[in-house]
Each structure stands twice: as C-alpha cells, then as structure tokens.
Amino acid sequence: MRIPALPRPRSLAGQLFAMQAVLLALVVAGYALFTYVNDQGQAEDAARRQTTAVARSIADAPSVRAAIHSSDPSAELQPYASRVQKDTGVDFVTIMTPGGIRWTHPDPDQIGRPFLGNTARALRGETFTETYTGTLGPSVRTVTPVEEDGHVIGLVSAGIRVEAISERVREQVAALFSVAAGVLALGAIGTYVINAQLRRHTHGMNATELSRMYDYHQAALHAVREGLLMLDAEHRVALINDGGRELLGVGGGADVMGRPVTGLGLPAPLTSALLAAEPRVDEVHLTASRVLVVNTSPVSGGERRGTVVTLRDVTELQSLMGELDSERGFTQALRSQAHEAANRLHTVVSLIELGRAEEAAEFATAELELAQALTDQVVSAVSEPVLAALLLGKTAQANERGVELVVSGDSGLDDGLLPESLPSRDLVTILGNLVDNAVDAAQGGPRARVTVTAYAQDAELVLRVTDTGPGVEPAHADLVFQRGFSTKPTGPGGRGLGLALVRQAVQRHEGTLTVTEAEGGGAVFEARLPLGDGGAGRASGDEAWRTAGRGA
C-alpha cells in the first residue's frame, strides 16, 4: 500500500503573504466599519445643523410674520415653503399655528391637520431638534418659534428623512469600500511581489527549514578543521570559522568580523590572492609560521556578492616533502657515488688483471684519500651530524651538476652546540634551500662554485652561502624571498617557494636573513639565528677555536 505523502509546510514567503493579506483585509474592514459609523453620526449632525438653519431663517423672515397676520396664511406660506424646501434640500418645511395646526406641508392634503411631534419647548421660546416619526416616516426635524413682541405667533419645523440620511451614508460607504477594495488589491499585489523576492532569497524554505539549516551551518562551521573565510562584496570579513582564525593567526575575538581583509595583517601575496576577482585553485601561500593552500571562489547571484575562501595547513606536509627531497638527494648522491665506485673498482680489477698490482694499489689509495679528505674537511668544519650529512649529500649533487661545493675554512660547528629550540628540521630547510638556490644560480657558469660557511658567534648561528652566479639585483633584494618570485622559468612543480620557506623558518626563530653581492660576482645569502643563553658559552668557545684555527 502506498503511503500518501504529507503536505509540505507552507514556505516562509507564503506564510508571510497570507499573514499580510489577512492583516491588510482586517485593517481595511475595520477602517470601513469605523468610517460607516462615524459617517452615520456626522450625517445626522449635518442634518440637524441644516434643518436648524432652515427653520431659523424662515422664522426670522418678515414676510412669514406678515403672512401669519393675513386672512389666509396658507395661501401665502405654502408656495414660500415649497420654494425654501426645494432650494435648501430638506424633505419638508411645515409652518403652523402655536396650537400645531399646519399652514404648510409637502402633501397639501395634510394642511389644516395637527402637526405630529413635540412643540412644548418651542412654545417656551426654544429651538430644538429631535428624531420623530411623522407622516413622511422617521425624520430629523427642528422646531423653532416665530416670535413677535415677545409672543409666539407661530411655529416652523424643517426636517430631513432618516432614510435620506442613510442613503447619503450608503453612497459614501460604497465609495469608501471601492477605494478600500483598490487599496486591498494594490496591497495584495505589493505583498505578492515582495514575498516573491523573499521566496527567491529563501529558496522556498519555511521557517523550520531555515532554522534547521542555520543549526547545521553553525555545527559544520565549527566542526570543519580546515579554515573557512567568507568576504562580502567590499572584501570585509563576513564569516570566519575557528580553523580560519587559527591558520591566519587573527585570534579568537569577534572584532575580526566586518574588518577589511587588508586590515588583518596578512602577507601581501596572500592578501592579493584574497582580493583577486578571479578564482584561485590550490595556491601555496606562506604566513609567519604556516604554509597554506588557498582556494578562492567568487559568490555571484547576478552580481558579485563576495568570495568564499578555503584554507588548508600543509606546513607539516611541506616540511616532510623537504625532508623527502633531501633523502632523494642523498639517494641520488649514493647512487652516483656507487656508480663512480664501481668504475674505480673495475679500473683496479683491470689493472690487477694486467699484472699492474702496484699501480692498482696506488690508484685505490689515492681515491680513498680523496674521498676521506672530503669527508674530513666537512666533518672537521661542521661536526654537527645533520648539517654535515646534508653538506656531504649536497656536495655530491653539486658535482653531478658541474658545480664545486666547498665548506669554507672559517666554518666551525661542534656537535651538541645547537639548542633544542633550534630543531635540525629547520636547519635542513634553511641551509638546504640556500644551497639548492646557489647551485641553480652557479650552474652553467665558467667557474661554477658554491661556498658554505657555518659558525657560531655572539650567541648566533651564522649560515652563509656564496655562489658565483649572476647575483641578485638590488631592486629584488626583498622580492627574492617572496613566494612565487623566481628569475628562472616555472617548472611543473612551480618555483619561488624555497627562499620563502627559508625566510619563514628564520622569522619563526626571530633571526635575520639578508642577501648581498659577492666580491667576485654572484650573491651572498646569510641567515643569523639566535642560539639563546644555553648556546652562548659554547658559541664563544667555538669562536675561540675558530680563531685559533685560523691563526695556526
């Protein structure tokens, strides 16, 4: 059996439309009812004022007093009353004796008959108005005396039928309802247009669905570990999650919301990427302590509404990739050394087979002494094991590329000199990238050479790499450390990240990084890292050893 689907709740826009339509209808109906009641009272008041004015004007007319004293008052007063009735718009004008016998009436048959109504107050000299049912039906009538020398010589009554008053009110109310219907129609159309826009903005969802979506939105926002940043059309921060605050280093305060992205203190390349109009896909950017992969996507709905930015932290991954590159370099160096060792071994074996044993021994001894001299030179200058291994591997790589890598005689680093606050991973990042950059610059030159100097002085670790390449233009002295800057063609993996990682590592340890021009041409990159109090004494001892070594 097929279960019937429950009707979907009305959308928020539909609910608002129904509510607004009912409210508008109630307001218009209430206003119409109030106007009807008010107009009814106003019409009766107007009728009283009108009948009073007509009756008083007739009673004050000299011709009326003269006609009353004539032998046949009806003959003179009836035409006069008919003219006044027609001109003033009242339904009847009755002129009568003080005893209430009519001299005039709209119906001539009623002349000479008693007046139907109250006259006592008029006989006392008062003018009054009442609603009374007479020969013409219910009417609003005014009765006033005709006085002469302080005596009442006659009475005048002017009236308007209640039906006529109601007819006037009905006409006004009909016009009012026509206007109210037009207002209701216009209000309904305006409400429909507004709610159509609201329906488009809310995608037809009702209040419950919107509330549920907001709850999901908040939960997902704080649960996602990746950074999420949303910018409005003016590039102000509209939304940022906890991961985004941490990765960008902007703190956990709410003051970030509404601030322009240019005021967050981010590196210039990262700020430019966030301000770019075109989308960015998997761009690598560096902050003071992190390597971030940035993706941006514009939000548009007929017009640009802002930008959605996602951030991924690849600091550890980038560090591991650097270590992996170093291991690959070591592997290639070992492979090339193994290849050279095999060639030398074949040479020794061939000399022995040719009966030249003494020459074979001399050749093997010379090769061993050369390899040992290279190792001794590096280890004696830099006995710190990680840096020594790095330099030995880089020496073999440089030789394969036709570049001579030497360790300066001014170098001197004892094993155990470096404090725990300066991890070997950062040293590999700094020195390895500086050497790779120097080998790239020197390769292909007539006297391709890279000189590495490493020593401790004044509680600082100094790492200096000099190459014989084309050097760095003074205008590029600062740009060369920015991510993406390179004077070489961009390869498949991109360029311009190595020196940026070097500067990031140096700044993380509050050190300094500079580039200057070498004396014989080329560039000199120098990184200075503080060793702290623990390394100061060892540094001074090592400096004394270096000075003594140079003096010897």
Buried (B, 14 or more C-beta within 10 A) or exposed (E): EEEEEEEEEBBBBBBBBEEBBEEBBEBBEEEBEEBBEEBBEEBBEBBBEBBBBBBBBBBEBEEBBEBBEEEEBBEBBBEBBBEBBEEBEBBBBBBBBBEBEBBBBBEEEBBEBEBBBBBEBBBEEEBBBBBBEBBBEBBBBBBBBBBEEEEBBBBBBBBBBBEBBBEBBEEBBEEBBEEBEEBBEEBBEEBBEBBEEBBEEBEBBBBEBBEEEEEEEEEEBEEBEBBBBBBBBEBBBBBBBBBBBBBBEBEEEEEBEEEBBBEBEBBEBBBEBBBEEEEBEEBBBBBEEBBBBBBBEBBEEEEEBBBBBBBBBBBEEBBEEBBEBBEEBBEBBEEBBEEBEEEBEEBBEEBEEEEBEEBBEEBBEEBEEEBEEBEEBBBBBBBBEBBBBBBBBBBBBBBBEEBBBBBBEBBBBBEEBBBEEBBBBBBBBBBBBBBBBBBBBBBEBEEBBBBBBBBBBEBBBBBBBBBBBEBBEEEBBEEBBBBBBBBEEEEEEEBBBBBBBBBBBBBBBEBEBEBBBBEEEBBBBBBBBBBBEBBBEBBBEBBEEBEEBEEE
